[in-house]
């Protein structure tokens, strides 16, 4: 018996469909995979955003400009990096810059993509925060510091990942 051409397409499709469905089922319904494919580590699923009318809003574009702040609290050294293509590059550059300026026990306080980061110090702690503008990053870090019951918070540094859009 001769089969019609569509039968072969359907037969191949039923063989391929399960692998396509499995490849896309990493996140539960209502969420999308926020981590880029091929990045080692756990998959991070983010909720699909909706506007006030219930329409789906596209996820934000991947960050193309990364920056980071590294610090060595004991040696009072702070360093930044900016305008790098990946988070890892920004973190490595900030750590290297911190070490070159005399830091011995440097660590990354925060990395930020397509935005700004702020480092705030208190008598007890360093607090870092990131947001879309310098003002918002500064305010978020100050709020976080003051909510730790510390009245002696002060801004150490605010920097942006793309220096040409310093806002």
NUGU-776492 format. One record per residue (C-alpha): chain; x, y, z. Coordinates in nm, 2 decimals. Layout:
N
<atom A, <X, Y, Z>>
...
This chain:
167
<atom A, <0.00, 0.00, 0.00>>
<atom A, <0.13, 0.34, -0.10>>
<atom A, <0.12, 0.61, 0.17>>
<atom A, <0.05, 0.97, 0.09>>
<atom A, <0.34, 1.22, 0.12>>
<atom A, <0.19, 1.40, 0.43>>
<atom A, <0.21, 1.07, 0.62>>
<atom A, <0.59, 1.08, 0.60>>
<atom A, <0.60, 1.43, 0.73>>
<atom A, <0.37, 1.34, 1.01>>
<atom A, <0.58, 1.03, 1.10>>
<atom A, <0.90, 1.24, 1.11>>
<atom A, <0.73, 1.52, 1.31>>
<atom A, <0.61, 1.28, 1.58>>
<atom A, <0.97, 1.16, 1.62>>
<atom A, <1.11, 1.51, 1.64>>
<atom A, <0.84, 1.67, 1.85>>
<atom A, <0.93, 1.51, 2.19>>
<atom A, <1.29, 1.63, 2.17>>
<atom A, <1.17, 1.99, 2.09>>
<atom A, <0.92, 1.98, 2.37>>
<atom A, <1.18, 1.86, 2.62>>
<atom A, <1.43, 2.12, 2.51>>
<atom A, <1.18, 2.40, 2.59>>
<atom A, <1.03, 2.26, 2.91>>
<atom A, <1.32, 2.37, 3.14>>
<atom A, <1.10, 2.63, 3.30>>
<atom A, <0.74, 2.59, 3.43>>
<atom A, <0.45, 2.75, 3.26>>
<atom A, <0.43, 3.12, 3.31>>
<atom A, <0.81, 3.16, 3.32>>
<atom A, <1.10, 3.19, 3.07>>
<atom A, <1.46, 3.09, 3.09>>
<atom A, <1.65, 3.40, 3.19>>
<atom A, <2.00, 3.24, 3.18>>
<atom A, <2.15, 3.22, 2.83>>
<atom A, <2.18, 2.88, 2.68>>
<atom A, <2.53, 2.72, 2.72>>
<atom A, <2.61, 2.92, 3.05>>
<atom A, <2.73, 2.67, 3.32>>
<atom A, <2.54, 2.66, 3.64>>
<atom A, <2.17, 2.64, 3.74>>
<atom A, <1.90, 2.75, 3.50>>
<atom A, <1.72, 3.06, 3.63>>
<atom A, <1.35, 3.10, 3.54>>
<atom A, <1.19, 3.44, 3.55>>
<atom A, <0.82, 3.52, 3.55>>
<atom A, <0.68, 3.63, 3.22>>
<atom A, <0.58, 4.00, 3.27>>
<atom A, <0.24, 4.13, 3.19>>
<atom A, <0.12, 4.49, 3.16>>
<atom A, <-0.17, 4.63, 3.35>>
<atom A, <-0.41, 4.50, 3.09>>
<atom A, <-0.28, 4.15, 3.11>>
<atom A, <-0.09, 4.15, 2.79>>
<atom A, <0.25, 3.98, 2.78>>
<atom A, <0.55, 4.22, 2.79>>
<atom A, <0.86, 4.11, 2.61>>
<atom A, <1.16, 4.02, 2.84>>
<atom A, <1.43, 4.29, 2.86>>
<atom A, <1.71, 4.26, 2.61>>
<atom A, <2.03, 4.08, 2.72>>
<atom A, <2.28, 4.32, 2.88>>
<atom A, <2.55, 4.43, 2.63>>
<atom A, <2.75, 4.65, 2.86>>
<atom A, <2.87, 4.51, 3.19>>
<atom A, <3.04, 4.68, 3.48>>
<atom A, <3.15, 4.57, 3.83>>
<atom A, <3.27, 4.71, 4.16>>
<atom A, <3.53, 4.52, 4.36>>
<atom A, <3.66, 4.62, 4.70>>
<atom A, <3.90, 4.53, 4.97>>
<atom A, <3.75, 4.66, 5.29>>
<atom A, <4.06, 4.60, 5.51>>
<atom A, <4.29, 4.79, 5.27>>
<atom A, <4.03, 5.05, 5.18>>
<atom A, <4.06, 4.99, 4.81>>
<atom A, <3.77, 5.01, 4.56>>
<atom A, <3.79, 4.95, 4.18>>
<atom A, <3.55, 4.94, 3.89>>
<atom A, <3.53, 4.81, 3.54>>
<atom A, <3.29, 4.92, 3.27>>
<atom A, <3.18, 4.86, 2.91>>
<atom A, <3.27, 4.49, 2.90>>
<atom A, <3.07, 4.23, 2.70>>
<atom A, <3.00, 3.98, 2.98>>
<atom A, <2.95, 3.98, 3.35>>
<atom A, <3.25, 3.75, 3.40>>
<atom A, <3.48, 3.99, 3.21>>
<atom A, <3.35, 4.28, 3.42>>
<atom A, <3.41, 4.09, 3.75>>
<atom A, <3.76, 3.98, 3.64>>
<atom A, <3.86, 4.33, 3.53>>
<atom A, <3.73, 4.49, 3.86>>
<atom A, <3.92, 4.23, 4.07>>
<atom A, <4.24, 4.29, 3.87>>
<atom A, <4.21, 4.66, 3.90>>
<atom A, <4.15, 4.63, 4.28>>
<atom A, <4.46, 4.41, 4.31>>
<atom A, <4.67, 4.65, 4.10>>
<atom A, <4.57, 4.94, 4.32>>
<atom A, <4.70, 4.76, 4.63>>
<atom A, <4.41, 4.55, 4.74>>
<atom A, <4.50, 4.21, 4.88>>
<atom A, <4.17, 4.05, 4.97>>
<atom A, <3.95, 4.20, 4.69>>
<atom A, <3.61, 4.06, 4.62>>
<atom A, <3.33, 4.16, 4.38>>
<atom A, <3.07, 4.37, 4.56>>
<atom A, <2.83, 4.38, 4.26>>
<atom A, <2.82, 4.34, 3.88>>
<atom A, <2.56, 4.52, 3.67>>
<atom A, <2.45, 4.50, 3.31>>
<atom A, <2.31, 4.79, 3.11>>
<atom A, <2.28, 4.99, 3.43>>
<atom A, <2.47, 5.14, 3.73>>
<atom A, <2.60, 5.01, 4.06>>
<atom A, <2.65, 5.18, 4.40>>
<atom A, <2.87, 5.09, 4.69>>
<atom A, <2.77, 5.22, 5.03>>
<atom A, <2.97, 5.18, 5.35>>
<atom A, <2.86, 5.19, 5.71>>
<atom A, <3.07, 5.14, 6.03>>
<atom A, <3.00, 4.77, 6.01>>
<atom A, <2.94, 4.67, 5.65>>
<atom A, <2.96, 4.74, 5.27>>
<atom A, <2.64, 4.73, 5.08>>
<atom A, <2.60, 4.72, 4.70>>
<atom A, <2.30, 4.77, 4.48>>
<atom A, <2.23, 4.80, 4.11>>
<atom A, <1.96, 4.98, 3.91>>
<atom A, <1.90, 5.15, 3.58>>
<atom A, <2.04, 5.49, 3.68>>
<atom A, <2.30, 5.62, 3.92>>
<atom A, <2.03, 5.79, 4.13>>
<atom A, <1.83, 5.47, 4.17>>
<atom A, <2.13, 5.25, 4.24>>
<atom A, <2.25, 5.50, 4.51>>
<atom A, <1.90, 5.52, 4.66>>
<atom A, <1.86, 5.14, 4.67>>
<atom A, <2.20, 5.09, 4.83>>
<atom A, <2.14, 5.37, 5.09>>
<atom A, <1.80, 5.22, 5.17>>
<atom A, <1.95, 4.87, 5.21>>
<atom A, <2.22, 5.01, 5.44>>
<atom A, <1.99, 5.22, 5.66>>
<atom A, <1.74, 4.93, 5.69>>
<atom A, <2.02, 4.74, 5.86>>
<atom A, <1.98, 4.98, 6.15>>
<atom A, <2.29, 5.18, 6.07>>
<atom A, <2.26, 5.56, 6.07>>
<atom A, <2.62, 5.61, 5.95>>
<atom A, <2.58, 5.51, 5.58>>
<atom A, <2.77, 5.70, 5.32>>
<atom A, <2.81, 5.65, 4.94>>
<atom A, <3.16, 5.52, 4.85>>
<atom A, <3.12, 5.49, 4.47>>
<atom A, <2.86, 5.50, 4.20>>
<atom A, <2.94, 5.38, 3.85>>
<atom A, <2.76, 5.27, 3.53>>
<atom A, <2.83, 4.99, 3.29>>
<atom A, <2.82, 5.21, 2.99>>
<atom A, <3.02, 5.53, 3.06>>
<atom A, <2.87, 5.71, 2.76>>
<atom A, <2.52, 5.69, 2.92>>
<atom A, <2.63, 5.81, 3.27>>
<atom A, <2.29, 5.91, 3.41>>
